[in-house]
Amino acid sequence: MSKPSQTAAYCGLFCESCSLYVATQEEPERFVQLAKRYGKTVGEVHCRGCRSDVLSFYCGTCKIKTCIRAKGLDFCVECDEYPCAMLTEFQALMPHRAELFDSLAYLKENGYDCWREKMKKDYSCEECGTINPTYDMKCRKCGHTPPNPFTERNMARIMETVDRYKKREEQ
């Protein structure tokens, strides 16, 4: 198995599909919006992936990452305690984590390289190939709807979360 890239989160998420990662890599104009949404500074939302030295306010304090690194493992699925209560609770909180256990099962069965290719396909626009963040409702390059297969499969859960954030921002 190849060594995981800095965008392969220990928990099984694909960092390249995160708005914070996309803003850091390609769309600095997203920073102001994201910083405002989270009540953070622009610097606090920068992130280059779970295994990098530049982590967002959220990823920099991740207990899952701390746990897996302390055990000397690459992914949660390699742990004797998998799936633990911490990972199960983490998965249930947000729709971008909806397929976390499926992702980890695929990783275990097929290896890192195949998992990475699957993640790229799951989060890429079927029209132009651009990797899109989970909560974008259309492709950020060509406008195709849905922006990727993951979002299409989980649209109802994602829309509930987007609506909740919009209501919070309006207050």
N, C-alpha and C positions, 0 to 999 in steps of 0.2 A: 504494500500500500504506500502511495506517495505521502509525503509529509503534508499535513493540512495547511492550506493558505491562511493568511491572516483574516480572511473573510469567512472562514468556516467556524462558526461559534461552537463552543464546547457542548452546548445544549442541543445542537442540531439545527439551529436557525442558519439562514444564509444571509450574511450581513449585507451583501450587495443589493438585497431587496428592501433595505431599510432607508427611510427618508433621510436620516442623519448621515448615513454613509453616502448616499447620492449627493446630498448637499455638499459634503466635504470633497468629493471627487469631481463633481461635474456642474453643480448648480448652486453657487454661493448665494444667489438671490433667495434661496429657500431658508438660509440661516436666520434672517430677520423674522420671518413668519414662525419658524420652529422655536426660536428663542422666546418669542412672545408667548406662544402657545404653552410652553413649559415653564415660563417665568424664570428663564435662565439667561445668561449672557451668551453672545454669539460664540465665544470661545468654549463655553461649556457644552455646546451641541456638536462640536467637531468630533468626528469618529472615522477611523480608517480600518475598522474591523476588530473583532473580539480579541484577536491574537496580536494586535499591533500595540505600539506605545502611545498612540493618540486615541483616547477613548472618551466617549460622551459622558455626561454626568451620570447617566443610568448604567452604562456598561462598565464604567470605572469602579463601581461598587458591587458588581455582580457576585452574589454568594455562590452561585452554581460554578462559575469560573474558578473561584477560590477553592472550592471543594475538589473539583476535578484536577486542577493543577497540583494540589497537595497530595493527591493520590498518584500522580505521575501518569495520568491517562490523557488520551486525546479527545475522547467524547464520552458523554454520560452513558451511552449504551454499552461501554466496556466495563462499567462498574458492577461489582457484585451486588450492590444494593439497588440497581436499576430495575424498575423505575421507583425512585424514592419519593417521599412526600413533598420535598422541596420542588422537584421537577414537575410533579403532577399538579401542584398548586400553580406554579409558574405557567404551565401550559394552559390551564383553564382560564386565566385572567384576560387574555387579549386574543382577538381573532387572527392576528398574524402568526399565532402559535398553534392554530387549529390542527395542523397536520404534523406537529412536532414528533409524535411517536411513530407515525408512518415514515417520516423522514429518517429517524434514527434506525428503524427496522430495515429500511432500504440500504442505509449506510452499512449496517452490520452484514447484510446478505450479499451486497454487491461491491463493497469497498469504496474508499474515498473518491477515486477518480470517476467512477460511474455515478456516485452520489452527486458530485459537483456538476457533472453534465446534466443530470436530472434537475437539479436546482436551477441551473441556467435556463433550461427549457420551461420549467414551471413558472418562472418569473419574467420571461421574455415575451415581448409583443409578437404575436403570430404574424403580423404584417411586416414589421421592420427589424425585428430582432433586438430591440432595445430592452434592457432589463429595467423594470419599473417597480417602484415601491408598492408595497401591498395596499396602502390606503389611497393611491391615485386611482381615480375612476376612469381615466382614459390614458392612453400612451402619451408620455411626456414628449415624444419626438413627432409621431405621426397622427396622434389623436384617436387611434383605433380603440374601440370599446368592445369588450373589456381589455384592459391593458396587458393581461397575461392570464394563463390558465388557472393559476392559484386563486387570483381574485375572482375569476368567474365561478369557480367551485364554492367559494366562501363569501359571495357577495352579500347575502342577507346579514350575516354576522358583522361583516365589515361596515355595512351601511348603518347598522345600529350604533356602532362605535363612532363613526363619523358624525352622525346626527347628535350624539351626546356631546362631542367636542364642540360642534357648532353652537349648540344651546348654551354651553358653558362660556364660550367666547362672546356671545351676544349679551351676557349679563354684565 
